[in-house]
Amino acid sequence: MPEEPAAETFEASLDALEKVVKELEAGDLPLERSLDLFEKGMALSETCRKQLEEAESRVEILMRRAGEMQPQPFRNDKG
């Protein structure tokens, strides 16, 4: 499988990560292919994490500039 160009947007990175996960979950892959996919998935995961951290920082800066609200850590109360 040829290498795909690096995903530039969060959405593209997340989509590529989902494809990697689906292929790994399907199973019946040779060990080398599984390792390649795992490595690619880890890199995509790191890319998504960094992009989310950057977005969070930008939101906090905007909130501070507005002066109306203080930045609060994101809490996911759904679980």
C-alpha positions in Angstrom: 0.0 0.0 0.0 1.6 3.3 -1.0 2.2 6.0 1.6 -0.6 8.5 1.9 0.4 12.2 2.0 0.4 13.7 5.5 -3.0 14.7 6.7 -3.1 18.5 7.2 -6.4 19.1 9.0 -7.6 17.6 12.3 -10.5 16.0 10.4 -8.3 14.4 7.8 -6.0 13.1 10.5 -8.9 11.7 12.5 -10.4 10.1 9.4 -7.0 8.4 8.5 -6.7 7.2 12.1 -10.2 5.7 12.0 -9.2 3.8 8.8 -6.1 2.5 10.4 -8.1 1.3 13.5 -10.7 -0.4 11.3 -8.0 -2.3 9.3 -6.3 -3.4 12.5 -9.6 -4.5 14.0 -10.4 -6.5 10.9 -7.5 -8.8 11.8 -5.8 -11.4 9.6 -3.0 -9.1 8.8 0.7 -10.2 8.5 2.7 -9.1 11.5 4.7 -6.5 9.5 1.6 -4.9 8.2 0.1 -4.7 11.7 3.3 -3.1 13.0 3.3 -0.6 10.1 -0.4 0.3 10.8 0.2 0.6 14.5 3.2 3.0 13.9 1.1 5.1 11.5 -1.8 5.1 14.0 0.4 6.3 16.8 1.8 9.1 14.6 -1.8 10.1 13.6 -2.9 10.0 17.2 0.0 12.3 18.2 -0.9 14.7 15.4 -4.5 14.9 16.5 -3.5 15.4 20.2 -1.2 18.3 19.3 -3.9 19.9 17.1 -6.5 19.6 19.9 -4.0 21.1 22.4 -3.4 24.0 20.0 -7.1 24.6 19.6 -7.6 24.5 23.4 -4.9 27.1 23.8 -6.4 29.4 21.2 -9.8 29.1 22.9 -8.3 30.0 26.3 -6.5 33.0 24.9 -9.7 34.2 23.3 -11.6 33.8 26.5 -9.0 35.7 28.4 -9.1 38.5 25.9 -12.8 38.8 26.2 -12.3 39.2 30.0 -15.8 37.8 30.6 -14.8 34.3 31.4 -11.8 32.5 32.9 -10.4 29.5 31.1 -11.5 26.2 32.6 -10.1 22.8 31.8 -12.4 20.8 29.5 -14.4 18.2 31.4 -16.3 15.5 29.7 -19.2 14.7 32.0 -20.6 12.0 29.7 -18.8 9.1 31.2 
